[in-house]
Structures are given as structure tokens and as C-alpha cells.
Amino acid sequence: MPLATRISNNLIIDSNLIETSVSEEDENVENGDISNEAPSPTSDSIPPTPTTPSPRQARVARLFHERRRLVGRTVSEGQLLTKPVANGNDLGKSREAEDTPDFYEHRAKDEVMKDYWLRHPFLSWWALRSTPYSADLLPYKGGEGLTHKFLEEILKILLDYVNENFDRSVKVIDFHHPHDLKEKLHLELRDKPENLDQILDDCRKTLQYCVRTGHPRFFNQLSTGLDIVSLAGHWVSTTANTNMFTYEIAPVFTLIEKATLKKMRELIGFTDGDGIFSPGGAISNLYAVLLARHKKFPSCKRRGLNNLPTLVMFTSEHSHFSLKRAAAISGIGTDNVMYINTDERGKICVEDLENKIQQTIARGDEPFLVSATAGTTVVGAFDPINEIADICKKYKLWFHVDAAWGGSVLLSRKYKHLVDGLHRADSVTWNPHKMMGVTLQCSAILLREDGLLEDCNSMRATYLFQQDKHYDVCFDTGDKAIQCGRSTDVFRFWLTWRAKGTKGFESQVNKLFDLAHYLVDRLRAKDGFQLVFEKPECTNVCFWYYPPSLRELEDCQEKQLRLHKIAPLIKGRMMNDGKLMVGYQPLNDKVNFFRWVVSNPAATKADVDFMLDEIERLGHDL
């Protein structure tokens, strides 16, 4: 009989067939038709076990072995699979089966099979040793058990990684150079699928070689830490896997975004206004430039920049590079970004700002935007918001404040004075994924004027934003965005805020400032260290380390050139060692220095002390 016919007619395996077949063999044993001896081992026979199987177990094993040779896929825990093959009578059913998403229509019921393995431990090893693939997971019928098992294994990997992030005996980084790391990871994409064991191993290796940014001794970037509630929110929103463009498909997340943006605007001091969450502070700053241009010349939405005067924008020499990039993207041009000088604390010089505005007007160009910074990236300086607001009002310019880093001081009664006057801005960028510790990425652009976002960005796509829907279409916020697809970033922020409350965030922000003040005091008292800026305003602390070989040298160009090389050398050793990460950079005429920054509430004073001791240990001989 042909193999296909045998599979179709006789070998559609389910739990009832297994039990029936065993029962039939038991009857044959009673009649003396079947020998009680186990089959002789061959290369295809069932692997030996530490104990000798009973005759009944051996017979069941033979049944499984026979079917295993005939099925088209391997067997996974809780699943015995055969691919349905049509005969003449079943052709219609076969065509109907092709329309289903299942690779294999006939699968054993998971719970029945789990019970079967418990009652037949001899067969469990054989079943578990077969290799499952993603084709065995949901949405295919019978995939529930294996799907749960696979996700449980993923969860174990994630929980181990979470625990490691808070374990100071674990390294921050297991550093390898790119060519070495590429060999360890085996990144090739093949035509044939990898099995799920390999997929789990890929996940383990990915996390093994990732930088543990939640580690208390990771001081390298503005975004650090690993908030557990935020992480949980990320898992939930990713599982929901929806898009934020309409209430139709994201009703809960749309309402959450509206409520969260309203709260953020209230903290700023906007009585009305609008806003939207975006994929990072760079995009939020881009929104500000586009809105300022649209406010000044709304016709450019249709006609472009033709026949318009040269538009000029102004920002601090210490501002984030995304503003310059926004000028390039929006057609303003990077040559038309005027950088304003800063004082010894890194703040915008208001006199230089006004002088450059007047110079721009005098040569016939059109000023349209000033961007201040609340918490600059390197120094952590807060520009004088009220004074800049006065100038913008005088010259009728759009006033944007990039508070991506420092906006979170609004939550602290002790430090919110740093952004006095913020309510006078036309737009504000605020990144909760920085000082508030929300998992990446989470940024918002907040506006004083309502309706401008939609007026600037709306394209009225009729396949998404129909105006005759059966609900209030003002909740379809997607036409305000420069994106179409937009992630549900707001959920993990909202969930974290619910878990901590505003008071919890206030305590967190205050603790971060306390740690920064502690480091400043230690640097002033410790030999070989020097502050770059004597009175840091934020939780950025910049300093030089002088090894003993440089401490006695006179302050001259040679000393500065040698000092310039110290931070990169120590950073290289630091990463190879893996216990700590701190960033470094030059700034204007200042040679390379370390920039320690903290946004992780898990960090302690002991971690600050460890950082100083490590830098000294790693650089003492330089």
C-alpha cells in the first residue's frame, strides 16, 4: 500500500488512537498473538533507558516508533503531528484544509497527552528529545502547550537577565571587538528555519553580550536603569501589538495618551494645548521646528519653501545635535542654524542671542525659532527661560524648550525652579525615559496651542481617518503625527506613574540630585580629580582625572595634550574590565573629560565611591 494512503487511512494519530492501539495489543497478548519480548535494538530503535521497560511499555514504544517514521514533522511535547493527505474521497476536505493557517490539521490534545506522558514515563524521553520549530507554535492547532512552554523558557531567560542587572558581582559589559562578537553570535539568515532551541539560545546570547544599562554602575548615558513596572508595561503593550493611529484599533491606549499628555501639560503650566508621544527626543525636536515653520508660513505645507525668505533658527552651542538635523530635514538648512555663545556655566548668553537675531533681520533673513535647553546633554545646564521668552515675545519668534533631560525636575518641589517660566514656551520636549526611568523609548512634544499639530501634519487619508465613523473621531490622533505607525510607548509611562505616583517620582528625582551632590563633594576632596564646572546644575558631573605623572607638571599645552589622552585610555581599560561604564568627551576648548551622569535610582553612594576608585586604579600608571 502506498505510504500516502497508509498515512491518510490508518495513521492519523490522536490520543484516543494511541490508547485504542495499546488496548488492542493487550487483547492480542491474552490470545498469545504477540510476544512479550522487547524488540531487538537497531539503529532505528528507541534509545535505551536506565530501567528495562515492561512488555506493555515496549509495545507502546513500537507503536510510536512506527508512526514516527511516517509523519512529516518531529514530535514535540504534548503534540503528535501528521500532515493530512487527501485521497479521492477526501479531496474536498483537503482543499478546505489548505485554507486554514495550520500546517497540520490533526494534532493530539495537549492536556490528554500531558497526562499520557505522566502515565508512561518511558516514552517521555523520546517525545521530549524531538526538536520543535516555530511552525509548531500558535496559531496552529494544538500549539497551545508548546507555545506556553516556549514563552515560559523565554520568561526564565528574561528574569535571569533582570536579576543580573541589579547584581553588582555581575559585569556591566562583556566586551568584545566587533569582528570577535560577530563570530560568537552566528548572525547568518538561512533559507531553512532554526529550531526553537536555537531561538532560545539566540535570546540568551543576545542578552549575554548586551550592555546592562540597568546596572547600578552604568553611568554612561542619560537613559539608565531598569524600572520593573515599566518593563511589565512594555511586555503588556507589546503583547497587545496595536497601532496608535486610531481609536478604532487602540481605544485604551488612545485614552491613556490623552490623560497622560494632559497631566504633563498641567505640570508645565499650559492651560490648554496639545501634544503627542514620539519615538525619541530628536523627533520631538523635529516636531517643534516643523510647527514653528508652519506657524510662520502655513503655505509651505503645500508649496514648500519656494518664494520664502531664508529662515533662521537659534540655539545654544551646547544644544542637542538633533536641532541641527531637524534644520536639514525640514529644508531650513544647517547653515541657517545660529549657535549662541554660553557662559562659564554652559547657559545661553541672552545678549549674544539678541545680537544675532538683530543681525539676521538686518541682512534680510527671517528669524522664526529660538530653542533653549533645560538640562544640556553634556554639562546639564538650564538656559534662562524667562529671559529668552522675553526676547521671543519681542521679536515674535516661536519659543521651544528642549527639556528632554531636565523636564523631570517639574516633579520635584525642590528643583522645579530650574525651569521657571517653562509655561511661556510654545513647545516643550520631555523624555520620561531619562530621569523618570521609563524604559526606552518614551518622549513627548507638548504644545501651548491646540489644533496646530493637526493643521501642520494632517493628510486626511480616507482609509484611516474617515469622518463618518460611529464614534467621536477627535479621538483618532494619528493624523497629528508625522508617522503613520506609532508605538504604544505611553502605556509603560502611564503604568509606572500609576505605580509610583507623583510623590514617588519626586523622591526619585531628589535622590538622583543628592547622588550628584555627593560626587561633587568627593571630587573636591580627592587628589588627582578636578571638576570641569564647579557648580553642576543637574545630575551631570564632569571632571578630569590626573594620574600621578601629570600632577606635578606646569599647566601648559603639553600637559593638556597628555591629559586629552587619559580619559580614552581609561575608558578602553574600563570596558575591557567590564565592571563600570562612564562616558567621556571634549567640549569646545576643553580637552577630554569624564561625564558621569545618573538617572538610575538603583545607584548608591557606594557605587559613586567605586567609580572613583576604579578610575584611579585603571589610570594610576598612565
C-alpha positions in Angstrom: 0.0 0.0 0.0 1.4 3.5 -0.9 2.8 5.5 2.0 0.5 8.4 1.5 -2.5 6.1 1.6 -1.3 4.5 4.8 -0.9 7.9 6.4 -4.3 9.1 5.3 -6.3 5.9 6.1 -4.6 4.5 9.2 -2.1 6.8 10.9 -4.0 10.0 11.8 -2.7 9.9 15.4 -4.5 11.3 18.4 -4.6 10.3 22.0 -7.7 8.0 21.5 -5.9 6.1 18.8 -2.9 5.5 21.0 -4.9 4.2 23.8 -7.0 2.0 21.4 -3.9 0.6 19.8 -2.4 -0.4 23.2 -5.7 -2.0 24.2 -5.8 -4.0 21.0 -2.3 -5.3 21.6 -3.2 -6.2 25.1 -6.0 -8.4 23.7 -3.6 -10.0 21.3 -1.2 -10.7 24.2 -4.0 -12.5 26.0 -4.6 -14.6 22.9 -0.9 -15.4 22.6 -0.5 -13.5 19.3 2.2 -11.1 20.4 5.5 -11.9 22.1 6.2 -10.2 25.5 9.8 -9.7 24.5 11.0 -6.2 23.6 12.3 -5.7 20.1 16.0 -6.1 19.4 17.8 -2.8 19.4 18.8 -1.4 16.0 20.0 1.9 14.8 16.3 3.0 14.5 15.1 1.6 17.7 14.0 3.5 20.8 17.0 4.8 22.9 17.9 2.7 25.9 16.8 3.8 29.3 18.3 3.1 32.7 15.5 0.7 33.6 14.1 -2.2 31.5 10.6 -1.3 30.1 7.7 -3.6 30.8 6.2 -5.5 27.9 3.3 -3.0 27.7 5.7 -0.1 27.6 7.7 -1.8 24.8 4.6 -2.4 22.7 3.6 1.3 23.1 7.1 2.3 22.1 6.9 0.2 18.9 3.6 2.0 18.0 5.2 5.4 18.5 8.3 4.3 16.6 6.3 3.1 13.6 4.3 6.3 13.4 7.4 8.4 13.8 8.8 7.0 10.6 5.7 8.1 8.7 4.9 11.6 10.0 6.3 14.5 8.1 7.4 16.5 11.2 9.1 15.8 14.5 7.1 15.3 17.7 7.1 18.0 20.4 6.0 17.8 24.0 2.2 17.5 24.1 2.0 17.2 20.2 2.0 14.3 17.8 1.7 15.6 14.3 0.8 14.1 10.9 0.3 16.0 7.8 -3.2 15.3 6.3 -3.0 13.7 2.9 -6.1 13.6 0.7 -7.4 10.5 -1.0 -10.1 10.5 -3.6 -13.0 10.7 -1.2 -11.4 13.4 1.0 -10.3 15.8 -1.8 -12.9 18.4 -0.8 -11.8 18.3 2.8 -8.2 18.6 1.8 -8.8 21.7 -0.2 -10.8 23.2 2.7 -7.8 22.4 5.0 -5.5 24.3 2.7 -7.4 27.5 3.5 -6.6 27.2 7.2 -3.4 28.6 8.8 -2.5 25.1 10.1 0.4 23.1 8.7 -1.1 20.0 10.3 -4.8 19.6 10.9 -4.6 16.5 13.1 -2.9 17.1 16.4 -3.3 15.4 19.8 -5.0 17.4 22.5 -2.3 18.9 24.8 -3.9 18.0 28.2 -4.6 14.4 27.2 -1.1 13.9 26.0 0.5 15.5 29.1 -1.5 13.0 31.2 -0.3 10.3 28.9 3.4 11.2 29.4 2.9 11.1 33.2 1.4 7.6 33.0 4.1 6.4 30.5 7.4 7.8 31.7 9.4 5.5 29.4 8.0 7.4 26.4 8.6 10.9 27.8 12.3 11.0 26.9 11.6 10.0 23.3 8.9 12.7 22.9 11.0 15.5 24.6 14.1 14.8 22.6 12.4 15.7 19.3 13.1 19.2 18.0 10.2 21.8 17.8 10.1 24.7 15.3 8.1 27.9 15.2 5.6 26.1 12.9 4.6 24.1 16.0 3.5 27.2 17.9 0.3 29.1 17.9 -1.7 30.0 15.7 -1.5 26.4 14.5 -4.0 24.0 16.1 -2.7 22.0 19.1 0.1 24.6 19.6 -1.1 25.9 22.9 1.1 23.7 25.1 4.3 24.2 23.2 3.6 27.9 23.0 3.2 28.2 26.7 6.4 26.1 27.3 8.4 28.3 24.8 7.2 31.5 26.4 7.9 30.2 29.9 11.5 29.5 28.8 11.8 33.0 27.4 10.5 34.4 30.6 13.1 32.5 32.6 15.8 34.0 30.4 14.4 37.5 30.9 14.1 37.1 34.7 17.7 35.9 34.9 18.8 39.0 33.0 16.7 41.3 35.2 18.3 39.8 38.3 21.8 40.2 36.8 21.1 43.9 36.2 20.9 44.5 39.9 23.8 42.2 40.9 26.9 44.2 41.4 29.0 41.0 41.1 27.9 40.7 37.5 29.8 42.8 34.9 28.2 45.8 33.2 29.5 44.6 29.9 31.3 41.5 28.5 33.1 43.5 25.8 34.3 42.0 22.5 35.5 43.8 19.4 33.0 43.7 16.5 34.7 41.0 14.5 35.1 38.8 17.5 31.5 39.3 18.6 30.2 38.6 15.1 31.8 35.2 15.3 30.3 34.4 18.6 26.8 35.3 17.6 26.5 33.5 14.2 24.2 36.1 12.6 23.6 34.5 9.3 20.0 34.3 8.0 19.4 30.9 6.3 16.7 29.6 4.0 15.7 26.8 6.4 14.3 27.7 9.8 16.2 27.3 13.0 14.6 25.2 15.7 13.2 26.7 18.9 16.2 25.5 21.0 18.4 27.6 18.7 16.0 30.6 19.0 16.2 30.3 22.8 20.0 30.2 22.6 19.9 33.3 20.3 18.0 35.1 23.1 20.5 34.1 25.8 23.5 35.1 23.7 21.9 38.4 22.8 21.4 39.3 26.4 24.8 37.9 27.4 26.6 40.3 25.2 24.3 43.3 25.7 25.4 46.2 27.9 23.5 46.0 31.2 22.1 49.6 31.2 20.1 48.8 34.3 23.2 48.0 36.3 23.8 50.5 39.2 27.4 51.1 37.9 26.3 52.1 34.3 26.8 55.9 34.2 27.4 56.2 30.5 24.2 57.7 29.1 21.3 59.8 30.2 18.9 56.8 29.9 19.8 54.2 32.6 18.1 51.9 35.0 15.5 49.2 34.6 12.2 50.0 36.2 10.3 46.8 36.8 6.8 48.2 36.4 7.8 50.0 33.2 9.2 46.7 31.9 6.0 44.9 32.7 4.1 47.7 30.9 6.4 47.1 27.9 5.6 43.4 27.8 1.8 44.2 28.1 1.8 46.8 25.3 4.0 44.7 23.0 1.6 41.7 23.5 -1.3 43.9 22.6 0.7 44.8 19.4 -1.5 47.5 18.1 -1.1 50.9 16.4 -1.8 54.3 17.9 -3.3 56.0 14.8 -7.0 55.5 15.6 -9.3 54.9 18.5 -10.8 52.2 16.3 -7.8 49.8 17.0 -6.3 51.4 20.1 -9.2 52.6 22.3 -7.5 52.1 25.7 -4.1 53.4 24.6 -5.6 56.4 23.0 -7.4 57.4 26.2 -4.3 56.8 28.2 -2.3 59.0 26.0 -4.8 61.9 26.2 -4.9 61.6 30.0 -1.1 61.5 30.3 -0.4 64.4 28.0 -3.0 66.5 29.9 -1.2 65.8 33.2 2.2 66.7 31.6 0.8 70.0 30.2 -0.6 70.8 33.6 2.8 70.4 35.2 4.3 72.7 32.6 1.6 75.3 33.2 -0.3 75.1 29.9 -4.0 75.7 30.5 -5.0 74.1 27.2 -2.8 72.9 24.4 -2.0 69.6 22.7 0.8 67.0 22.4 1.7 63.6 21.1 4.2 60.9 22.0 7.1 60.3 19.6 10.0 57.9 19.1 12.6 59.9 21.0 13.6 63.5 21.8 15.1 64.0 18.4 11.7 63.5 16.7 10.0 65.7 19.3 12.5 68.5 18.5 11.8 67.9 14.8 8.1 68.4 15.5 8.9 71.8 17.1 10.8 73.0 14.1 8.1 71.9 11.7 5.4 73.5 13.8 7.3 76.8 14.1 7.8 76.9 10.4 4.1 76.1 9.8 3.0 78.8 12.2 5.2 81.4 10.4 4.4 80.3 6.9 1.5 77.9 6.7 1.6 77.9 2.9 4.9 75.9 2.9 2.9 72.8 3.7 1.6 72.9 0.1 4.1 75.0 -1.8 7.3 74.2 0.0 10.0 76.8 0.7 9.8 78.4 -2.7 9.5 82.2 -2.7 10.0 82.3 1.1 12.8 84.3 2.7 15.7 82.5 4.2 14.5 81.1 7.6 16.9 81.2 10.5 16.7 79.4 13.9 18.8 80.0 17.0 20.0 77.6 19.7 22.8 77.1 22.2 26.2 76.0 21.2 25.6 73.2 23.8 22.3 72.1 22.4 21.5 68.6 21.2 22.6 67.9 17.6 19.0 66.9 16.7 18.1 70.5 16.2 20.7 70.9 13.5 19.4 67.7 12.0 15.9 69.0 12.1 17.0 72.0 10.2 18.4 69.7 7.5 15.3 67.5 7.3 12.8 70.5 7.3 14.7 72.3 4.4 15.9 75.1 6.6 19.5 74.1 6.1 22.2 73.6 8.6 23.9 76.9 7.6 20.8 78.7 8.9 21.2 77.4 12.4 22.8 80.2 14.5 24.6 78.9 17.6 24.5 81.2 20.6 27.5 81.6 23.0 27.3 80.2 26.5 28.7 81.5 29.8 31.0 79.7 32.2 28.2 77.5 33.4 27.0 76.4 30.0 24.0 78.7 29.8 22.9 80.7 26.7 24.2 84.3 26.8 21.0 86.3 26.3 22.9 89.4 24.9 24.5 87.2 22.2 21.1 85.8 21.3 19.5 89.2 20.8 22.5 90.5 18.8 22.4 87.6 16.4 18.6 88.0 15.9 19.2 91.6 15.0 22.0 90.8 12.6 19.7 88.2 10.9 17.0 90.8 10.4 19.4 93.4 9.2 20.6 91.2 6.3 17.1 90.4 5.2 16.7 86.9 6.5 13.7 85.7 8.6 14.2 84.5 12.2 11.5 82.1 13.2 12.5 79.9 16.2 14.6 80.0 19.3 15.4 76.7 21.1 16.5 76.8 24.7 17.7 73.8 26.6 16.6 72.6 30.1 19.4 70.3 31.0 22.1 70.2 28.3 23.4 66.8 27.3 27.0 67.2 28.5 27.0 69.9 31.1 23.4 69.7 32.4 22.9 73.4 32.1 19.5 75.1 32.3 19.1 78.1 30.0 17.5 81.2 31.4 13.9 80.5 30.2 12.2 83.7 31.3 14.8 86.0 29.7 14.7 84.1 26.4 10.9 84.1 26.5 11.0 87.9 26.7 13.2 88.1 23.6 11.0 85.7 21.7 7.9 87.8 22.6 9.7 91.0 21.5 10.6 89.6 18.0 7.6 87.4 17.6 9.5 84.1 17.4 8.5 80.6 18.2 10.0 79.6 21.6 10.9 75.9 22.0 12.4 74.4 25.1 14.2 71.1 24.8 13.6 69.7 28.2 14.2 66.1 27.2 16.7 65.6 30.0 15.7 68.3 32.6 12.0 68.4 32.2 11.5 65.8 35.0 12.5 68.4 37.6 8.9 69.6 37.3 8.1 66.7 39.5 10.3 68.0 42.4 9.3 70.9 44.5 12.9 71.2 45.4 14.3 71.6 41.9 11.4 72.7 39.7 12.7 76.3 40.0 15.3 75.3 37.4 12.6 75.5 34.7 10.9 78.7 35.9 9.0 80.2 33.0 8.5 77.0 31.1 4.8 77.8 30.7 5.8 80.6 28.4 7.2 78.3 25.8 5.3 77.4 22.6 6.5 73.8 22.7 8.4 71.6 25.1 10.2 68.3 24.5 10.1 66.0 27.5 11.6 62.4 27.7 10.3 60.3 30.5 12.8 57.6 29.5 15.6 59.6 31.0 15.4 61.0 34.6 12.0 59.3 35.3 13.5 55.9 34.4 10.7 54.7 32.0 12.0 52.0 29.6 13.1 53.2 26.2 11.7 54.8 24.3 9.3 57.4 25.6 9.2 61.0 24.5 6.5 63.7 24.1 6.2 67.0 22.4 3.8 69.3 24.3 2.2 72.4 22.9 0.6 75.5 24.3 -1.7 75.9 21.3 -4.4 73.4 20.4 -5.1 72.4 16.8 -1.7 73.3 15.4 -0.4 69.7 15.3 -3.2 68.5 13.1 -3.2 71.6 10.9 0.5 71.1 10.3 0.6 67.3 9.7 -2.8 66.2 8.7 -3.1 64.4 5.3 -6.8 63.2 5.7 -6.1 59.7 4.5 -9.6 58.4 3.9 -8.7 54.7 4.5 -7.8 55.6 8.1 -9.4 58.8 9.2 -13.0 58.6 7.9 -15.1 61.4 9.3 -18.3 59.4 9.3 -17.3 56.8 11.9 -19.8 55.8 14.5 -17.7 57.3 17.4 -16.2 60.8 18.1 -13.3 61.0 15.5 -11.5 63.6 17.6 -10.0 60.6 19.3 -8.3 59.5 16.1 -5.0 61.1 16.9 -2.9 59.6 14.1 -3.3 62.4 11.7 -1.4 64.7 14.0 1.7 62.6 13.8 4.5 62.7 11.2 4.5 58.9 11.4 1.7 56.5 10.3 2.6 53.5 12.5 3.1 54.6 16.1 4.0 52.5 19.1 2.1 52.5 22.4 5.0 54.0 24.3 2.7 55.9 26.6 1.3 52.8 28.3 4.5 51.9 30.2 4.9 55.5 31.3 1.3 55.7 32.5 1.6 52.4 34.3 4.9 53.5 36.0 3.3 56.8 37.1 0.3 54.8 38.5 2.7 52.6 40.5 4.9 55.4 41.9 2.6 58.4 42.0 3.9 61.9 41.5 5.4 61.7 45.0 7.3 58.6 44.1 8.8 60.4 41.1 9.6 63.4 43.2 11.6 61.2 45.6 13.4 59.5 42.7 14.5 62.9 41.2 15.6 64.2 44.6 17.7 61.1 45.2 19.5 61.5 41.8 20.4 65.1 42.6 21.6 64.0 46.1 24.0 61.5 44.5 25.3 64.1 42.1 26.0 66.5 45.0 27.8 63.7 46.8 30.1 63.1 43.9 30.9 66.8 43.6 31.9 66.8 47.3 34.1 63.7 46.8 35.8 65.2 43.7 36.7 68.4 45.6 38.2 66.4 48.4 40.1 63.8 46.4 43.6 64.1 45.0 44.0 63.8 41.2 40.5 64.9 40.3 39.2 68.2 39.1 35.7 69.5 38.3 35.2 70.9 34.8 32.3 73.0 36.0 32.4 74.0 39.7 28.6 74.1 40.3 26.7 71.5 38.2 23.0 72.3 38.0 21.8 68.8 37.0 22.9 65.2 37.7 25.7 65.5 35.1 29.1 65.8 36.8 32.1 66.5 34.5 35.7 66.0 35.8 39.3 65.3 34.8 41.5 62.6 36.3 45.2 63.5 36.5 47.4 60.4 37.0 50.5 61.0 39.2 52.7 61.5 36.1 50.8 64.7 35.3 50.1 66.2 38.7 53.4 68.0 39.1 53.6 69.4 35.6 53.1 73.0 34.9 49.9 73.9 33.2 51.0 74.2 29.6 50.0 72.9 26.1 52.0 69.6 26.6 50.1 68.9 29.8 46.8 69.5 28.1 47.7 67.2 25.2 48.7 64.4 27.5 45.6 64.9 29.6 43.5 64.7 26.5 44.6 61.1 26.0 43.9 60.0 29.6 40.1 59.6 29.5 40.1 57.5 26.3 42.8 55.2 27.6 41.0 54.7 31.0 37.7 54.1 29.1 39.2 51.4 27.0 40.6 49.6 30.1 37.2 50.2 31.8 35.3 48.4 29.0 37.7 45.5 28.8 37.4 45.1 32.5 33.6 45.3 32.3 32.8 46.4 35.9 31.9 50.0 35.2 30.9 52.4 32.3 31.3 56.2 32.4 31.4 58.4 29.3 33.9 61.0 28.2 34.2 63.8 25.6 35.9 67.1 24.8 33.8 70.3 24.8 34.9 73.5 22.9 38.4 74.3 24.1 38.3 71.7 26.9 40.2 68.5 26.4 38.6 65.1 27.1 37.0 64.7 30.4 34.7 62.2 32.1 31.0 62.9 32.2 29.3 61.0 35.0 25.5 61.1 34.8 22.9 59.3 36.9 19.3 58.5 36.2 19.2 55.1 37.8 17.6 55.1 41.3 19.3 51.8 42.0 22.7 53.6 42.2 24.1 54.4 45.7 26.9 56.4 47.2 28.9 53.2 47.4 28.6 53.0 43.6 29.9 56.5 43.3 32.9 55.6 45.5 33.5 52.5 43.5 33.6 54.6 40.3 36.2 56.9 41.6 38.4 54.1 42.9 38.1 52.2 39.6 39.2 55.3 37.6 42.1 55.7 39.9 43.1 52.1 39.7 42.8 51.9 35.9 44.7 55.1 35.2 47.3 55.3 38.0 50.1 54.1 35.8 49.4 56.3 32.8 
